[in-house]
């Protein structure tokens, strides 16, 4: 299950991507690139590592490299613009900006005299990436670098001592390593105690941190990984259900059947009988909508907000 670590596909070796979506949420993930999210209209609720907030029209959200982030915005209408880019565009030695908050409000942008600049940035990047006229890469890079450097000049940075910042980055790295370990060893016995020890946390502290970063509690996440792997095997192999259960880390077929139905709404036997398009709608994140929109050539899953939940 590699969607959690987003490895983005680009149209070329120029690592800048831009898109816009209406009335969406997105699943928890992290990546090495920097990400700018502009709330064109409406509102969206975000969780970015240690911060949780609702951004509204005119606000800008900055997701720094390596930060876990997701958006649970099912109750909101929104129009969100995204720019994602390689940190080397800002600086070949870029590490992290350590902003005090990832949210840059519309009022702050006005104070920084950057309101119009946000609009120009997104317009320039969109037009240049679409048109691909001569020197478009230089123009896009210049626009992003200039904007981001002016934002770093204006937007407050964390006052935490360097040792605390270093500890935070180390914690995020350790969590990334743990999730990679789960991806590779989901068939094994991975207990809450074992996971907490790998992070050098107590079980209670680990549980709080995991839920905050991932958006799911540890047991829910581990079961979700196993169910996703089982669903893939049910779709693509002729392996017996009992063997799939054992291969995906379940102790017995009864536990597997119960958990699989809890997460997908189907028993394994019923799932095998679904058409290919129906089966593809099953995700390890069971959300309020089964309508998924996948970014082309990308691992990031965007979830369309169900109309009955939107204000």
Protein Blocks (a to p, Z undefined) as FASTA:
>chain_A
ZZlpccdddfblbdcdddddehiaddddddfbdcddddfbhcddddehjbccdddehiac
dddehiacdddfklbccddddddddfklmpmkbfbeoiabfbdcfklmmmnopmmmmmmm
mmmmmmmmmnopghklmmmmmmmmmmmmmmmmmmccdfbdfklmmmmmmmmmmmmmmmmm
mmmmmmpccdfklmmmmnopafklmmmmmmmmnopafklmmmmmmmmmmmmmmmmmccdf
klmmmmnopabfklmmmmmmmmnopafklmmmpcfklmmmpcfbdcfbfcdcddehiabd
cddddfklpZZ
